[in-house]
C-alpha cells in the first residue's frame, strides 16, 4: 500500500451520476470500454460520412457557410476540412527514383569536395568550442550567491507545496 500523507493528496470529488451497486473502478472500466466501442464505430462510419459530406459540398447545399455540411441547434455541427497528404517514396516510383538520384548526387558532391568539407567541419568544431567557452563565461556573469540562494528557496517552497493529484489509467482487454 502506498504511504502517502493524506493532506498531500488532493481530493477530486464531484457529483457524478453512477450506479451505486457497482464499484467505481468497475464502472470506470465499463465506461472506458463503451468509449472504445464508440470510437471503433466512428472509425467504421467515417468513410461513408466523408462521402456524404463531399456530396453535400458538391451540390452546394452547405449549411451557413463554406465547409459546414451539418448543423443542428444544441447538437453541434460538422465541417469538412482538408489536410495535405503527400505520396510516399514507397507509393510513388518517380519519387523513389528522384530520392535515389538526390542521394547519389550528394555522395558525388561529398567525394568531390571532401577536403574542403573536412576543413569546414574542423572550423565548425572550433567555433562550437569557442561558443561553449563564451556560454560558460556568460553563465558566470549571470550567477551570484544571492541568485543561487533565491533559486534554492524557490525550489524548496515549490517542493513543500507539492500535492499528489490522483488519476487513473484504464487499460481495456479486447
ChimeraX commands (.cxc) that place a marker at each C-alpha (Angstrom):
marker #1 position 0.00,0.00,0.00 radius 0.5
marker #1 position 1.20,3.49,-0.80 radius 0.5
marker #1 position 2.36,5.53,2.14 radius 0.5
marker #1 position 1.16,8.97,1.01 radius 0.5
marker #1 position 0.32,11.61,3.63 radius 0.5
marker #1 position -3.43,12.23,3.29 radius 0.5
marker #1 position -3.03,16.02,3.45 radius 0.5
marker #1 position -0.76,15.91,0.38 radius 0.5
marker #1 position -3.34,14.16,-1.86 radius 0.5
marker #1 position -5.87,16.45,-3.49 radius 0.5
marker #1 position -9.39,15.01,-3.37 radius 0.5
marker #1 position -11.27,15.28,-6.64 radius 0.5
marker #1 position -14.83,14.51,-5.55 radius 0.5
marker #1 position -17.55,15.66,-7.89 radius 0.5
marker #1 position -21.19,14.92,-8.44 radius 0.5
marker #1 position -21.43,12.11,-10.98 radius 0.5
marker #1 position -24.48,10.02,-11.81 radius 0.5
marker #1 position -23.47,6.44,-11.03 radius 0.5
marker #1 position -24.87,3.02,-10.30 radius 0.5
marker #1 position -24.41,2.67,-6.54 radius 0.5
marker #1 position -24.32,-1.16,-6.68 radius 0.5
marker #1 position -21.06,-1.23,-8.66 radius 0.5
marker #1 position -17.55,-0.41,-7.63 radius 0.5
marker #1 position -16.47,2.92,-9.11 radius 0.5
marker #1 position -13.45,1.16,-10.59 radius 0.5
marker #1 position -15.68,-1.42,-12.28 radius 0.5
marker #1 position -17.94,1.36,-13.53 radius 0.5
marker #1 position -14.95,3.30,-14.86 radius 0.5
marker #1 position -13.64,0.35,-16.84 radius 0.5
marker #1 position -17.11,-0.33,-18.29 radius 0.5
marker #1 position -17.44,3.30,-19.38 radius 0.5
marker #1 position -13.96,3.25,-20.92 radius 0.5
marker #1 position -14.93,0.08,-22.81 radius 0.5
marker #1 position -18.04,1.83,-24.17 radius 0.5
marker #1 position -15.90,4.78,-25.29 radius 0.5
marker #1 position -13.58,2.41,-27.14 radius 0.5
marker #1 position -16.54,0.72,-28.83 radius 0.5
marker #1 position -17.95,4.10,-29.88 radius 0.5
marker #1 position -14.56,5.19,-31.26 radius 0.5
marker #1 position -14.40,1.98,-33.29 radius 0.5
marker #1 position -17.91,2.60,-34.62 radius 0.5
marker #1 position -16.93,6.16,-35.56 radius 0.5
marker #1 position -13.94,4.84,-37.50 radius 0.5
marker #1 position -16.21,2.41,-39.35 radius 0.5
marker #1 position -18.75,5.05,-40.47 radius 0.5
marker #1 position -16.23,7.85,-41.12 radius 0.5
marker #1 position -15.60,6.99,-44.81 radius 0.5
marker #1 position -19.35,6.98,-45.54 radius 0.5
marker #1 position -19.86,10.22,-43.62 radius 0.5
marker #1 position -16.99,11.86,-45.54 radius 0.5
marker #1 position -18.53,10.72,-48.81 radius 0.5
marker #1 position -21.90,12.18,-47.79 radius 0.5
marker #1 position -20.25,15.46,-46.77 radius 0.5
marker #1 position -18.38,15.72,-50.08 radius 0.5
marker #1 position -21.66,15.12,-51.94 radius 0.5
marker #1 position -23.29,17.93,-49.95 radius 0.5
marker #1 position -20.41,20.27,-50.79 radius 0.5
marker #1 position -20.59,19.28,-54.46 radius 0.5
marker #1 position -24.28,20.12,-54.56 radius 0.5
marker #1 position -23.58,23.44,-52.79 radius 0.5
marker #1 position -26.05,22.54,-50.06 radius 0.5
marker #1 position -23.70,23.59,-47.27 radius 0.5
marker #1 position -25.27,24.96,-44.11 radius 0.5
marker #1 position -24.44,28.59,-43.25 radius 0.5
marker #1 position -21.10,28.76,-44.93 radius 0.5
marker #1 position -18.23,27.27,-46.78 radius 0.5
marker #1 position -17.49,23.88,-45.22 radius 0.5
marker #1 position -20.31,23.35,-42.72 radius 0.5
marker #1 position -22.17,20.30,-44.01 radius 0.5
marker #1 position -24.36,19.59,-40.99 radius 0.5
marker #1 position -25.66,21.81,-38.23 radius 0.5
marker #1 position -28.32,21.25,-35.65 radius 0.5
marker #1 position -29.03,23.62,-32.77 radius 0.5
marker #1 position -28.00,22.28,-29.36 radius 0.5
marker #1 position -26.37,19.24,-31.00 radius 0.5
marker #1 position -23.42,20.55,-32.92 radius 0.5
marker #1 position -22.09,20.93,-36.39 radius 0.5
marker #1 position -19.87,19.05,-38.80 radius 0.5
marker #1 position -17.42,20.78,-41.10 radius 0.5
marker #1 position -15.31,19.37,-43.88 radius 0.5
marker #1 position -11.61,20.06,-43.56 radius 0.5
marker #1 position -8.84,19.04,-45.88 radius 0.5
marker #1 position -5.31,18.19,-44.86 radius 0.5
marker #1 position -2.44,17.67,-47.20 radius 0.5
marker #1 position -1.33,14.10,-47.67 radius 0.5
marker #1 position 1.74,13.64,-49.80 radius 0.5
marker #1 position 2.63,10.41,-51.59 radius 0.5
marker #1 position 5.45,8.44,-50.03 radius 0.5
marker #1 position 8.55,7.08,-51.69 radius 0.5
marker #1 position 7.09,3.59,-51.28 radius 0.5
marker #1 position 3.92,4.54,-53.18 radius 0.5
marker #1 position 5.40,6.66,-55.97 radius 0.5
marker #1 position 8.09,5.26,-58.27 radius 0.5
marker #1 position 9.03,8.72,-59.61 radius 0.5
marker #1 position 9.62,10.00,-56.08 radius 0.5
marker #1 position 11.65,6.90,-55.30 radius 0.5
marker #1 position 13.87,7.41,-58.33 radius 0.5
marker #1 position 14.32,11.13,-57.58 radius 0.5
marker #1 position 15.23,10.31,-53.98 radius 0.5
marker #1 position 17.87,7.85,-55.19 radius 0.5
marker #1 position 19.22,10.48,-57.63 radius 0.5
marker #1 position 19.43,13.06,-54.84 radius 0.5
marker #1 position 21.35,10.65,-52.61 radius 0.5
marker #1 position 23.73,9.75,-55.45 radius 0.5
marker #1 position 24.36,13.42,-56.26 radius 0.5
marker #1 position 25.04,14.21,-52.60 radius 0.5
marker #1 position 27.52,11.35,-52.46 radius 0.5
marker #1 position 29.32,12.67,-55.57 radius 0.5
marker #1 position 29.49,16.18,-54.11 radius 0.5
marker #1 position 30.79,14.81,-50.81 radius 0.5
marker #1 position 33.58,12.94,-52.60 radius 0.5
marker #1 position 34.40,15.89,-54.89 radius 0.5
marker #1 position 34.69,18.40,-52.03 radius 0.5
marker #1 position 35.92,16.07,-49.28 radius 0.5
marker #1 position 38.99,18.13,-48.28 radius 0.5
marker #1 position 37.03,21.41,-48.20 radius 0.5
marker #1 position 34.22,19.77,-46.23 radius 0.5
marker #1 position 36.78,18.36,-43.79 radius 0.5
marker #1 position 38.26,21.85,-43.27 radius 0.5
marker #1 position 34.79,23.31,-42.72 radius 0.5
marker #1 position 33.97,20.57,-40.20 radius 0.5
marker #1 position 37.19,21.40,-38.32 radius 0.5
marker #1 position 36.32,25.11,-38.30 radius 0.5
marker #1 position 32.80,24.35,-37.10 radius 0.5
marker #1 position 34.17,22.21,-34.25 radius 0.5
marker #1 position 36.49,25.06,-33.21 radius 0.5
marker #1 position 33.60,27.53,-33.30 radius 0.5
marker #1 position 31.45,25.15,-31.23 radius 0.5
marker #1 position 34.24,25.03,-28.64 radius 0.5
marker #1 position 34.51,28.86,-28.64 radius 0.5
marker #1 position 30.73,29.17,-28.22 radius 0.5
marker #1 position 30.80,26.73,-25.28 radius 0.5
marker #1 position 33.54,28.79,-23.60 radius 0.5
marker #1 position 31.61,32.04,-24.14 radius 0.5
marker #1 position 28.42,30.48,-22.74 radius 0.5
marker #1 position 30.38,29.40,-19.63 radius 0.5
marker #1 position 31.67,32.97,-19.19 radius 0.5
marker #1 position 28.15,34.35,-19.60 radius 0.5
marker #1 position 26.82,31.87,-17.01 radius 0.5
marker #1 position 29.48,33.02,-14.52 radius 0.5
marker #1 position 28.50,36.68,-15.06 radius 0.5
marker #1 position 24.80,35.85,-14.58 radius 0.5
marker #1 position 25.25,33.99,-11.28 radius 0.5
marker #1 position 25.96,35.16,-7.74 radius 0.5
marker #1 position 25.36,33.87,-4.20 radius 0.5
marker #1 position 22.13,35.84,-3.78 radius 0.5
marker #1 position 20.65,34.43,-7.01 radius 0.5
marker #1 position 21.66,30.88,-6.06 radius 0.5
marker #1 position 20.04,31.38,-2.62 radius 0.5
marker #1 position 16.82,32.76,-4.17 radius 0.5
marker #1 position 16.58,29.84,-6.62 radius 0.5
marker #1 position 17.17,27.35,-3.79 radius 0.5
marker #1 position 14.43,28.95,-1.68 radius 0.5
marker #1 position 12.09,28.99,-4.69 radius 0.5
marker #1 position 12.63,25.27,-5.36 radius 0.5
marker #1 position 12.26,24.39,-1.67 radius 0.5
marker #1 position 8.99,26.33,-1.40 radius 0.5
marker #1 position 7.72,24.70,-4.58 radius 0.5
marker #1 position 8.57,21.21,-3.30 radius 0.5
marker #1 position 6.94,21.92,0.08 radius 0.5
marker #1 position 3.71,22.97,-1.66 radius 0.5
marker #1 position 3.62,19.91,-3.93 radius 0.5
marker #1 position 0.46,17.81,-3.86 radius 0.5
marker #1 position -0.18,14.40,-5.37 radius 0.5
marker #1 position -3.22,14.59,-7.64 radius 0.5
marker #1 position -4.72,11.13,-8.15 radius 0.5
marker #1 position -5.57,9.92,-11.61 radius 0.5
marker #1 position -6.40,6.52,-13.06 radius 0.5
marker #1 position -5.04,4.93,-16.22 radius 0.5
marker #1 position -7.53,2.45,-17.64 radius 0.5
marker #1 position -6.45,-0.46,-19.84 radius 0.5
marker #1 position -9.15,-2.44,-21.59 radius 0.5
marker #1 position -8.78,-6.11,-22.54 radius 0.5
marker #1 position -10.08,-6.50,-26.07 radius 0.5
marker link #1:1,2 radius 0.2
marker link #1:2,3 radius 0.2
marker link #1:3,4 radius 0.2
marker link #1:4,5 radius 0.2
marker link #1:5,6 radius 0.2
marker link #1:6,7 radius 0.2
marker link #1:7,8 radius 0.2
marker link #1:8,9 radius 0.2
marker link #1:9,10 radius 0.2
marker link #1:10,11 radius 0.2
marker link #1:11,12 radius 0.2
marker link #1:12,13 radius 0.2
marker link #1:13,14 radius 0.2
marker link #1:14,15 radius 0.2
marker link #1:15,16 radius 0.2
marker link #1:16,17 radius 0.2
marker link #1:17,18 radius 0.2
marker link #1:18,19 radius 0.2
marker link #1:19,20 radius 0.2
marker link #1:20,21 radius 0.2
marker link #1:21,22 radius 0.2
marker link #1:22,23 radius 0.2
marker link #1:23,24 radius 0.2
marker link #1:24,25 radius 0.2
marker link #1:25,26 radius 0.2
marker link #1:26,27 radius 0.2
marker link #1:27,28 radius 0.2
marker link #1:28,29 radius 0.2
marker link #1:29,30 radius 0.2
marker link #1:30,31 radius 0.2
marker link #1:31,32 radius 0.2
marker link #1:32,33 radius 0.2
marker link #1:33,34 radius 0.2
marker link #1:34,35 radius 0.2
marker link #1:35,36 radius 0.2
marker link #1:36,37 radius 0.2
marker link #1:37,38 radius 0.2
marker link #1:38,39 radius 0.2
marker link #1:39,40 radius 0.2
marker link #1:40,41 radius 0.2
marker link #1:41,42 radius 0.2
marker link #1:42,43 radius 0.2
marker link #1:43,44 radius 0.2
marker link #1:44,45 radius 0.2
marker link #1:45,46 radius 0.2
marker link #1:46,47 radius 0.2
marker link #1:47,48 radius 0.2
marker link #1:48,49 radius 0.2
marker link #1:49,50 radius 0.2
marker link #1:50,51 radius 0.2
marker link #1:51,52 radius 0.2
marker link #1:52,53 radius 0.2
marker link #1:53,54 radius 0.2
marker link #1:54,55 radius 0.2
marker link #1:55,56 radius 0.2
marker link #1:56,57 radius 0.2
marker link #1:57,58 radius 0.2
marker link #1:58,59 radius 0.2
marker link #1:59,60 radius 0.2
marker link #1:60,61 radius 0.2
marker link #1:61,62 radius 0.2
marker link #1:62,63 radius 0.2
marker link #1:63,64 radius 0.2
marker link #1:64,65 radius 0.2
marker link #1:65,66 radius 0.2
marker link #1:66,67 radius 0.2
marker link #1:67,68 radius 0.2
marker link #1:68,69 radius 0.2
marker link #1:69,70 radius 0.2
marker link #1:70,71 radius 0.2
marker link #1:71,72 radius 0.2
marker link #1:72,73 radius 0.2
marker link #1:73,74 radius 0.2
marker link #1:74,75 radius 0.2
marker link #1:75,76 radius 0.2
marker link #1:76,77 radius 0.2
marker link #1:77,78 radius 0.2
marker link #1:78,79 radius 0.2
marker link #1:79,80 radius 0.2
marker link #1:80,81 radius 0.2
marker link #1:81,82 radius 0.2
marker link #1:82,83 radius 0.2
marker link #1:83,84 radius 0.2
marker link #1:84,85 radius 0.2
marker link #1:85,86 radius 0.2
marker link #1:86,87 radius 0.2
marker link #1:87,88 radius 0.2
marker link #1:88,89 radius 0.2
marker link #1:89,90 radius 0.2
marker link #1:90,91 radius 0.2
marker link #1:91,92 radius 0.2
marker link #1:92,93 radius 0.2
marker link #1:93,94 radius 0.2
marker link #1:94,95 radius 0.2
marker link #1:95,96 radius 0.2
marker link #1:96,97 radius 0.2
marker link #1:97,98 radius 0.2
marker link #1:98,99 radius 0.2
marker link #1:99,100 radius 0.2
marker link #1:100,101 radius 0.2
marker link #1:101,102 radius 0.2
marker link #1:102,103 radius 0.2
marker link #1:103,104 radius 0.2
marker link #1:104,105 radius 0.2
marker link #1:105,106 radius 0.2
marker link #1:106,107 radius 0.2
marker link #1:107,108 radius 0.2
marker link #1:108,109 radius 0.2
marker link #1:109,110 radius 0.2
marker link #1:110,111 radius 0.2
marker link #1:111,112 radius 0.2
marker link #1:112,113 radius 0.2
marker link #1:113,114 radius 0.2
marker link #1:114,115 radius 0.2
marker link #1:115,116 radius 0.2
marker link #1:116,117 radius 0.2
marker link #1:117,118 radius 0.2
marker link #1:118,119 radius 0.2
marker link #1:119,120 radius 0.2
marker link #1:120,121 radius 0.2
marker link #1:121,122 radius 0.2
marker link #1:122,123 radius 0.2
marker link #1:123,124 radius 0.2
marker link #1:124,125 radius 0.2
marker link #1:125,126 radius 0.2
marker link #1:126,127 radius 0.2
marker link #1:127,128 radius 0.2
marker link #1:128,129 radius 0.2
marker link #1:129,130 radius 0.2
marker link #1:130,131 radius 0.2
marker link #1:131,132 radius 0.2
marker link #1:132,133 radius 0.2
marker link #1:133,134 radius 0.2
marker link #1:134,135 radius 0.2
marker link #1:135,136 radius 0.2
marker link #1:136,137 radius 0.2
marker link #1:137,138 radius 0.2
marker link #1:138,139 radius 0.2
marker link #1:139,140 radius 0.2
marker link #1:140,141 radius 0.2
marker link #1:141,142 radius 0.2
marker link #1:142,143 radius 0.2
marker link #1:143,144 radius 0.2
marker link #1:144,145 radius 0.2
marker link #1:145,146 radius 0.2
marker link #1:146,147 radius 0.2
marker link #1:147,148 radius 0.2
marker link #1:148,149 radius 0.2
marker link #1:149,150 radius 0.2
marker link #1:150,151 radius 0.2
marker link #1:151,152 radius 0.2
marker link #1:152,153 radius 0.2
marker link #1:153,154 radius 0.2
marker link #1:154,155 radius 0.2
marker link #1:155,156 radius 0.2
marker link #1:156,157 radius 0.2
marker link #1:157,158 radius 0.2
marker link #1:158,159 radius 0.2
marker link #1:159,160 radius 0.2
marker link #1:160,161 radius 0.2
marker link #1:161,162 radius 0.2
marker link #1:162,163 radius 0.2
marker link #1:163,164 radius 0.2
marker link #1:164,165 radius 0.2
marker link #1:165,166 radius 0.2
marker link #1:166,167 radius 0.2
marker link #1:167,168 radius 0.2
marker link #1:168,169 radius 0.2
marker link #1:169,170 radius 0.2
marker link #1:170,171 radius 0.2
marker link #1:171,172 radius 0.2
marker link #1:172,173 radius 0.2
marker link #1:173,174 radius 0.2
view
